[in-house]
């Protein structure tokens, strides 16, 4: 379960960093708010 979550984040992060997705879209894909995604970016 944990590995699936990591893989999903990695794919979403890659999409965001390449400019294919917005922070809002990534947050929606991951089932969290934009602020949480921004926090994850800082940690990652």
mmJSON file of the N, C-alpha and C atoms, coordinates in Angstrom:
{"data_MODEL":{"atom_site":{
"group_PDB":["ATOM","ATOM","ATOM","ATOM","ATOM","ATOM","ATOM","ATOM","ATOM","ATOM","ATOM","ATOM","ATOM","ATOM","ATOM","ATOM","ATOM","ATOM","ATOM","ATOM","ATOM","ATOM","ATOM","ATOM","ATOM","ATOM","ATOM","ATOM","ATOM","ATOM","ATOM","ATOM","ATOM","ATOM","ATOM","ATOM","ATOM","ATOM","ATOM","ATOM","ATOM","ATOM","ATOM","ATOM","ATOM","ATOM","ATOM","ATOM","ATOM","ATOM","ATOM","ATOM","ATOM","ATOM","ATOM","ATOM","ATOM","ATOM","ATOM","ATOM","ATOM","ATOM","ATOM","ATOM","ATOM","ATOM","ATOM","ATOM","ATOM","ATOM","ATOM","ATOM","ATOM","ATOM","ATOM","ATOM","ATOM","ATOM","ATOM","ATOM","ATOM","ATOM","ATOM","ATOM","ATOM","ATOM","ATOM","ATOM","ATOM","ATOM","ATOM","ATOM","ATOM","ATOM","ATOM","ATOM","ATOM","ATOM","ATOM","ATOM","ATOM","ATOM","ATOM","ATOM","ATOM","ATOM","ATOM","ATOM","ATOM","ATOM","ATOM","ATOM","ATOM","ATOM","ATOM","ATOM","ATOM","ATOM","ATOM","ATOM","ATOM","ATOM","ATOM","ATOM","ATOM","ATOM","ATOM","ATOM","ATOM","ATOM","ATOM","ATOM"],
"id":[1,2,3,4,5,6,7,8,9,10,11,12,13,14,15,16,17,18,19,20,21,22,23,24,25,26,27,28,29,30,31,32,33,34,35,36,37,38,39,40,41,42,43,44,45,46,47,48,49,50,51,52,53,54,55,56,57,58,59,60,61,62,63,64,65,66,67,68,69,70,71,72,73,74,75,76,77,78,79,80,81,82,83,84,85,86,87,88,89,90,91,92,93,94,95,96,97,98,99,100,101,102,103,104,105,106,107,108,109,110,111,112,113,114,115,116,117,118,119,120,121,122,123,124,125,126,127,128,129,130,131,132],
"type_symbol":["N","C","C","N","C","C","N","C","C","N","C","C","N","C","C","N","C","C","N","C","C","N","C","C","N","C","C","N","C","C","N","C","C","N","C","C","N","C","C","N","C","C","N","C","C","N","C","C","N","C","C","N","C","C","N","C","C","N","C","C","N","C","C","N","C","C","N","C","C","N","C","C","N","C","C","N","C","C","N","C","C","N","C","C","N","C","C","N","C","C","N","C","C","N","C","C","N","C","C","N","C","C","N","C","C","N","C","C","N","C","C","N","C","C","N","C","C","N","C","C","N","C","C","N","C","C","N","C","C","N","C","C"],
"label_atom_id":["N","CA","C","N","CA","C","N","CA","C","N","CA","C","N","CA","C","N","CA","C","N","CA","C","N","CA","C","N","CA","C","N","CA","C","N","CA","C","N","CA","C","N","CA","C","N","CA","C","N","CA","C","N","CA","C","N","CA","C","N","CA","C","N","CA","C","N","CA","C","N","CA","C","N","CA","C","N","CA","C","N","CA","C","N","CA","C","N","CA","C","N","CA","C","N","CA","C","N","CA","C","N","CA","C","N","CA","C","N","CA","C","N","CA","C","N","CA","C","N","CA","C","N","CA","C","N","CA","C","N","CA","C","N","CA","C","N","CA","C","N","CA","C","N","CA","C","N","CA","C","N","CA","C"],
"label_alt_id":[null,null,null,null,null,null,null,null,null,null,null,null,null,null,null,null,null,null,null,null,null,null,null,null,null,null,null,null,null,null,null,null,null,null,null,null,null,null,null,null,null,null,null,null,null,null,null,null,null,null,null,null,null,null,null,null,null,null,null,null,null,null,null,null,null,null,null,null,null,null,null,null,null,null,null,null,null,null,null,null,null,null,null,null,null,null,null,null,null,null,null,null,null,null,null,null,null,null,null,null,null,null,null,null,null,null,null,null,null,null,null,null,null,null,null,null,null,null,null,null,null,null,null,null,null,null,null,null,null,null,null,null],
"label_comp_id":["UNK","UNK","UNK","UNK","UNK","UNK","UNK","UNK","UNK","UNK","UNK","UNK","UNK","UNK","UNK","UNK","UNK","UNK","UNK","UNK","UNK","UNK","UNK","UNK","UNK","UNK","UNK","UNK","UNK","UNK","UNK","UNK","UNK","UNK","UNK","UNK","UNK","UNK","UNK","UNK","UNK","UNK","UNK","UNK","UNK","UNK","UNK","UNK","UNK","UNK","UNK","UNK","UNK","UNK","UNK","UNK","UNK","UNK","UNK","UNK","UNK","UNK","UNK","UNK","UNK","UNK","UNK","UNK","UNK","UNK","UNK","UNK","UNK","UNK","UNK","UNK","UNK","UNK","UNK","UNK","UNK","UNK","UNK","UNK","UNK","UNK","UNK","UNK","UNK","UNK","UNK","UNK","UNK","UNK","UNK","UNK","UNK","UNK","UNK","UNK","UNK","UNK","UNK","UNK","UNK","UNK","UNK","UNK","UNK","UNK","UNK","UNK","UNK","UNK","UNK","UNK","UNK","UNK","UNK","UNK","UNK","UNK","UNK","UNK","UNK","UNK","UNK","UNK","UNK","UNK","UNK","UNK"],
"label_asym_id":["A","A","A","A","A","A","A","A","A","A","A","A","A","A","A","A","A","A","A","A","A","A","A","A","A","A","A","A","A","A","A","A","A","A","A","A","A","A","A","A","A","A","A","A","A","A","A","A","A","A","A","A","A","A","A","A","A","A","A","A","A","A","A","A","A","A","A","A","A","A","A","A","A","A","A","A","A","A","A","A","A","A","A","A","A","A","A","A","A","A","A","A","A","A","A","A","A","A","A","A","A","A","A","A","A","A","A","A","A","A","A","A","A","A","A","A","A","A","A","A","A","A","A","A","A","A","A","A","A","A","A","A"],
"label_entity_id":["1","1","1","1","1","1","1","1","1","1","1","1","1","1","1","1","1","1","1","1","1","1","1","1","1","1","1","1","1","1","1","1","1","1","1","1","1","1","1","1","1","1","1","1","1","1","1","1","1","1","1","1","1","1","1","1","1","1","1","1","1","1","1","1","1","1","1","1","1","1","1","1","1","1","1","1","1","1","1","1","1","1","1","1","1","1","1","1","1","1","1","1","1","1","1","1","1","1","1","1","1","1","1","1","1","1","1","1","1","1","1","1","1","1","1","1","1","1","1","1","1","1","1","1","1","1","1","1","1","1","1","1"],
"label_seq_id":[1,1,1,2,2,2,3,3,3,4,4,4,5,5,5,6,6,6,7,7,7,8,8,8,9,9,9,10,10,10,11,11,11,12,12,12,13,13,13,14,14,14,15,15,15,16,16,16,17,17,17,18,18,18,19,19,19,20,20,20,21,21,21,22,22,22,23,23,23,24,24,24,25,25,25,26,26,26,27,27,27,28,28,28,29,29,29,30,30,30,31,31,31,32,32,32,33,33,33,34,34,34,35,35,35,36,36,36,37,37,37,38,38,38,39,39,39,40,40,40,41,41,41,42,42,42,43,43,43,44,44,44],
"pdbx_PDB_ins_code":[null,null,null,null,null,null,null,null,null,null,null,null,null,null,null,null,null,null,null,null,null,null,null,null,null,null,null,null,null,null,null,null,null,null,null,null,null,null,null,null,null,null,null,null,null,null,null,null,null,null,null,null,null,null,null,null,null,null,null,null,null,null,null,null,null,null,null,null,null,null,null,null,null,null,null,null,null,null,null,null,null,null,null,null,null,null,null,null,null,null,null,null,null,null,null,null,null,null,null,null,null,null,null,null,null,null,null,null,null,null,null,null,null,null,null,null,null,null,null,null,null,null,null,null,null,null,null,null,null,null,null,null],
"Cartn_x":[0.83,0.0,0.876,1.881,2.775,3.522,3.98,4.704,3.818,2.562,1.629,1.461,1.365,1.195,2.435,3.611,4.861,4.952,4.598,4.643,3.667,2.478,1.475,1.953,2.551,3.087,4.192,5.084,6.203,5.696,4.723,4.164,3.499,2.751,2.075,3.092,4.118,5.164,5.884,6.192,6.848,5.978,4.694,3.773,3.743,3.767,3.765,5.086,6.205,7.504,7.779,7.174,7.335,6.327,5.424,4.468,3.219,3.031,1.836,0.623,0.848,-0.237,-0.045,-1.164,-1.095,-1.088,-0.776,-0.799,-2.207,-3.205,-4.589,-4.931,-4.493,-4.765,-4.063,-2.814,-2.069,-2.72,-3.115,-3.762,-5.047,-5.794,-7.023,-6.715,-5.689,-5.29,-4.881,-4.201,-3.714,-4.751,-5.866,-6.923,-6.578,-5.915,-5.56,-5.724,-5.541,-5.679,-4.354,-4.423,-3.221,-2.15,-2.563,-1.605,-0.814,-1.487,-0.793,0.224,-0.152,0.788,2.006,1.8,2.932,3.843,3.271,4.076,4.902,4.301,5.023,6.167,5.941,6.997,8.198,7.946,9.035,9.837,9.153,9.816,10.551,9.981,10.521,11.764],
"Cartn_y":[-1.196,0.0,1.262,1.277,2.43,2.645,1.563,1.67,2.232,1.81,2.329,3.83,4.28,5.706,6.482,5.921,6.573,6.653,5.57,5.547,6.559,6.634,7.562,9.004,9.287,10.629,10.942,9.995,10.213,10.531,9.795,10.044,11.415,11.754,13.051,14.187,14.002,15.011,15.229,14.15,14.263,15.051,14.763,15.497,16.976,17.298,18.701,19.378,18.715,19.331,19.526,18.701,18.841,19.825,20.339,21.338,20.771,19.46,18.845,18.967,19.122,19.207,20.423,20.961,22.049,21.451,22.283,21.808,21.345,22.045,21.674,20.306,20.051,18.762,17.621,17.857,16.827,16.543,17.59,17.409,16.591,16.863,16.12,14.654,14.392,13.008,12.254,12.96,12.328,12.316,13.004,13.026,13.887,15.008,15.909,17.339,18.29,19.69,20.194,21.325,21.887,22.197,22.68,23.034,21.807,20.683,19.448,19.053,19.206,18.877,19.782,21.072,21.99,21.589,21.128,20.662,19.444,18.54,17.348,17.728,18.737,19.194,19.682,20.438,20.974,19.842,18.791,17.674,16.793,16.688,15.797,16.401],
"Cartn_z":[0.0,0.0,0.0,0.871,0.952,-0.362,-0.975,-2.242,-3.345,-3.372,-4.38,-4.229,-2.99,-2.719,-3.173,-2.914,-3.331,-4.847,-5.516,-6.976,-7.568,-6.995,-7.482,-7.295,-6.133,-5.9,-6.9,-7.121,-8.041,-9.44,-9.91,-11.24,-11.317,-10.28,-10.248,-10.157,-9.331,-9.187,-10.512,-11.207,-12.507,-13.49,-13.497,-14.374,-14.049,-12.762,-12.342,-12.696,-12.415,-12.657,-14.148,-14.985,-16.439,-17.034,-16.212,-16.668,-17.311,-17.222,-17.821,-16.909,-15.607,-14.636,-13.74,-13.273,-12.298,-10.895,-9.912,-8.53,-8.146,-8.626,-8.321,-8.91,-10.122,-10.759,-10.032,-9.642,-8.918,-7.576,-6.875,-5.583,-5.739,-6.779,-7.029,-7.307,-8.103,-8.395,-7.133,-6.228,-5.011,-3.893,-4.095,-3.087,-1.886,-2.148,-1.066,-1.542,-0.641,-1.025,-1.604,-2.293,-2.917,-1.875,-0.737,0.314,0.759,0.898,1.281,0.212,-1.043,-2.121,-2.056,-1.805,-1.688,-0.531,0.562,1.694,1.292,0.549,0.093,-0.845,-1.671,-2.587,-1.785,-0.737,0.083,0.732,1.165,1.805,0.798,-0.386,-1.413,-1.996],
"occupancy":[1.0,1.0,1.0,1.0,1.0,1.0,1.0,1.0,1.0,1.0,1.0,1.0,1.0,1.0,1.0,1.0,1.0,1.0,1.0,1.0,1.0,1.0,1.0,1.0,1.0,1.0,1.0,1.0,1.0,1.0,1.0,1.0,1.0,1.0,1.0,1.0,1.0,1.0,1.0,1.0,1.0,1.0,1.0,1.0,1.0,1.0,1.0,1.0,1.0,1.0,1.0,1.0,1.0,1.0,1.0,1.0,1.0,1.0,1.0,1.0,1.0,1.0,1.0,1.0,1.0,1.0,1.0,1.0,1.0,1.0,1.0,1.0,1.0,1.0,1.0,1.0,1.0,1.0,1.0,1.0,1.0,1.0,1.0,1.0,1.0,1.0,1.0,1.0,1.0,1.0,1.0,1.0,1.0,1.0,1.0,1.0,1.0,1.0,1.0,1.0,1.0,1.0,1.0,1.0,1.0,1.0,1.0,1.0,1.0,1.0,1.0,1.0,1.0,1.0,1.0,1.0,1.0,1.0,1.0,1.0,1.0,1.0,1.0,1.0,1.0,1.0,1.0,1.0,1.0,1.0,1.0,1.0],
"B_iso_or_equiv":[0.0,0.0,0.0,0.0,0.0,0.0,0.0,0.0,0.0,0.0,0.0,0.0,0.0,0.0,0.0,0.0,0.0,0.0,0.0,0.0,0.0,0.0,0.0,0.0,0.0,0.0,0.0,0.0,0.0,0.0,0.0,0.0,0.0,0.0,0.0,0.0,0.0,0.0,0.0,0.0,0.0,0.0,0.0,0.0,0.0,0.0,0.0,0.0,0.0,0.0,0.0,0.0,0.0,0.0,0.0,0.0,0.0,0.0,0.0,0.0,0.0,0.0,0.0,0.0,0.0,0.0,0.0,0.0,0.0,0.0,0.0,0.0,0.0,0.0,0.0,0.0,0.0,0.0,0.0,0.0,0.0,0.0,0.0,0.0,0.0,0.0,0.0,0.0,0.0,0.0,0.0,0.0,0.0,0.0,0.0,0.0,0.0,0.0,0.0,0.0,0.0,0.0,0.0,0.0,0.0,0.0,0.0,0.0,0.0,0.0,0.0,0.0,0.0,0.0,0.0,0.0,0.0,0.0,0.0,0.0,0.0,0.0,0.0,0.0,0.0,0.0,0.0,0.0,0.0,0.0,0.0,0.0],
"pdbx_formal_charge":[null,null,null,null,null,null,null,null,null,null,null,null,null,null,null,null,null,null,null,null,null,null,null,null,null,null,null,null,null,null,null,null,null,null,null,null,null,null,null,null,null,null,null,null,null,null,null,null,null,null,null,null,null,null,null,null,null,null,null,null,null,null,null,null,null,null,null,null,null,null,null,null,null,null,null,null,null,null,null,null,null,null,null,null,null,null,null,null,null,null,null,null,null,null,null,null,null,null,null,null,null,null,null,null,null,null,null,null,null,null,null,null,null,null,null,null,null,null,null,null,null,null,null,null,null,null,null,null,null,null,null,null],
"auth_seq_id":[1,1,1,2,2,2,3,3,3,4,4,4,5,5,5,6,6,6,7,7,7,8,8,8,9,9,9,10,10,10,11,11,11,12,12,12,13,13,13,14,14,14,15,15,15,16,16,16,17,17,17,18,18,18,19,19,19,20,20,20,21,21,21,22,22,22,23,23,23,24,24,24,25,25,25,26,26,26,27,27,27,28,28,28,29,29,29,30,30,30,31,31,31,32,32,32,33,33,33,34,34,34,35,35,35,36,36,36,37,37,37,38,38,38,39,39,39,40,40,40,41,41,41,42,42,42,43,43,43,44,44,44],
"auth_comp_id":["UNK","UNK","UNK","UNK","UNK","UNK","UNK","UNK","UNK","UNK","UNK","UNK","UNK","UNK","UNK","UNK","UNK","UNK","UNK","UNK","UNK","UNK","UNK","UNK","UNK","UNK","UNK","UNK","UNK","UNK","UNK","UNK","UNK","UNK","UNK","UNK","UNK","UNK","UNK","UNK","UNK","UNK","UNK","UNK","UNK","UNK","UNK","UNK","UNK","UNK","UNK","UNK","UNK","UNK","UNK","UNK","UNK","UNK","UNK","UNK","UNK","UNK","UNK","UNK","UNK","UNK","UNK","UNK","UNK","UNK","UNK","UNK","UNK","UNK","UNK","UNK","UNK","UNK","UNK","UNK","UNK","UNK","UNK","UNK","UNK","UNK","UNK","UNK","UNK","UNK","UNK","UNK","UNK","UNK","UNK","UNK","UNK","UNK","UNK","UNK","UNK","UNK","UNK","UNK","UNK","UNK","UNK","UNK","UNK","UNK","UNK","UNK","UNK","UNK","UNK","UNK","UNK","UNK","UNK","UNK","UNK","UNK","UNK","UNK","UNK","UNK","UNK","UNK","UNK","UNK","UNK","UNK"],
"auth_asym_id":["A","A","A","A","A","A","A","A","A","A","A","A","A","A","A","A","A","A","A","A","A","A","A","A","A","A","A","A","A","A","A","A","A","A","A","A","A","A","A","A","A","A","A","A","A","A","A","A","A","A","A","A","A","A","A","A","A","A","A","A","A","A","A","A","A","A","A","A","A","A","A","A","A","A","A","A","A","A","A","A","A","A","A","A","A","A","A","A","A","A","A","A","A","A","A","A","A","A","A","A","A","A","A","A","A","A","A","A","A","A","A","A","A","A","A","A","A","A","A","A","A","A","A","A","A","A","A","A","A","A","A","A"],
"auth_atom_id":["N","CA","C","N","CA","C","N","CA","C","N","CA","C","N","CA","C","N","CA","C","N","CA","C","N","CA","C","N","CA","C","N","CA","C","N","CA","C","N","CA","C","N","CA","C","N","CA","C","N","CA","C","N","CA","C","N","CA","C","N","CA","C","N","CA","C","N","CA","C","N","CA","C","N","CA","C","N","CA","C","N","CA","C","N","CA","C","N","CA","C","N","CA","C","N","CA","C","N","CA","C","N","CA","C","N","CA","C","N","CA","C","N","CA","C","N","CA","C","N","CA","C","N","CA","C","N","CA","C","N","CA","C","N","CA","C","N","CA","C","N","CA","C","N","CA","C","N","CA","C","N","CA","C"],
"pdbx_PDB_model_num":[1,1,1,1,1,1,1,1,1,1,1,1,1,1,1,1,1,1,1,1,1,1,1,1,1,1,1,1,1,1,1,1,1,1,1,1,1,1,1,1,1,1,1,1,1,1,1,1,1,1,1,1,1,1,1,1,1,1,1,1,1,1,1,1,1,1,1,1,1,1,1,1,1,1,1,1,1,1,1,1,1,1,1,1,1,1,1,1,1,1,1,1,1,1,1,1,1,1,1,1,1,1,1,1,1,1,1,1,1,1,1,1,1,1,1,1,1,1,1,1,1,1,1,1,1,1,1,1,1,1,1,1]
}}}
